[in-house]
Amino acid sequence: MKKTFYYIGSNNQTKKLELKKIENILTKHFEGFTAFEVIGYWKGIKEKTLKVEVISDLSDSELSNIGKELKIKLNQESVLMEIVESNFAFIQ
């Protein structure tokens, strides 16, 4: 399993973080995820950013396609994606 982080900045035109759009996109692909509102910097400019953390067994290509969907639908110049191998367990 992999832990993937997506870093999604504010809309390039409106300068707003589009949380509902992000939620709608991610819930199509993942059963669950964690999101943190953070401050990011892109090209030296500060912006509201959503850091999303998800654990899945999707391929790198599938995860990248989700990142591309986020980029296009949220009017982003880019979306940062970080993939790391992860050991995890659900405690039930």
C-alpha positions in Angstrom: 0.0 0.0 0.0 1.0 3.6 -0.6 0.4 6.8 1.1 -0.2 9.6 -1.3 -0.2 13.3 -0.6 -1.8 15.8 -2.9 -1.0 19.5 -2.4 -3.7 21.6 -4.0 -3.5 25.4 -4.1 -6.1 28.1 -4.5 -7.8 28.6 -7.8 -5.5 30.6 -10.1 -8.3 32.9 -11.2 -10.4 33.3 -8.0 -7.6 32.9 -5.5 -10.0 30.7 -3.4 -9.5 27.2 -2.1 -12.3 25.1 -3.7 -13.0 22.6 -1.0 -16.3 21.3 -2.3 -14.9 20.6 -5.8 -11.8 18.8 -4.2 -14.1 16.7 -2.0 -16.3 15.8 -5.0 -13.3 14.7 -7.1 -11.6 12.7 -4.3 -14.7 10.9 -3.0 -15.1 9.4 -6.6 -11.8 7.7 -6.3 -11.2 7.0 -2.5 -13.3 5.6 0.3 -11.6 7.9 2.8 -8.9 10.5 3.0 -7.6 13.2 5.4 -7.3 16.8 4.5 -5.5 19.7 6.1 -5.7 23.4 5.3 -2.2 24.7 5.2 -0.3 27.7 3.8 1.7 26.9 0.7 4.1 28.9 -1.5 4.2 28.7 -5.3 6.7 30.7 -7.1 7.3 32.8 -4.0 3.6 33.7 -3.5 1.7 32.5 -0.4 -1.6 30.8 -0.9 -4.2 28.8 0.9 -3.5 25.1 0.2 -5.2 21.8 0.9 -2.9 18.9 1.8 -4.7 15.6 1.2 -3.4 12.3 2.6 -4.8 9.0 1.3 -3.7 5.4 1.6 -4.5 3.2 -1.4 -3.3 0.3 -3.6 -3.9 2.2 -6.8 -1.0 2.3 -9.3 1.3 5.3 -9.6 -0.3 6.0 -13.0 -3.9 5.9 -11.5 -2.8 8.3 -8.7 -1.2 10.6 -11.2 -4.4 10.6 -13.3 -6.3 11.7 -10.2 -3.7 14.5 -9.7 -4.2 15.6 -13.4 -8.0 15.6 -12.9 -7.6 17.9 -9.8 -5.3 20.2 -11.8 -7.7 20.6 -14.7 -10.9 20.8 -12.8 -9.5 23.2 -10.2 -7.8 25.5 -12.7 -4.3 24.8 -11.3 -0.9 25.4 -12.9 0.2 22.3 -11.1 -0.8 19.9 -8.3 2.1 18.4 -6.2 1.8 14.6 -5.6 4.0 12.7 -3.2 3.9 8.9 -3.0 5.6 7.0 -0.2 5.5 3.3 0.7 3.6 2.9 3.9 3.0 0.3 6.6 -0.4 0.8 8.3 -3.1 -1.0 10.2 -6.8 -0.2 10.9 -7.4 -0.6 14.6 -11.0 -1.8 15.0 
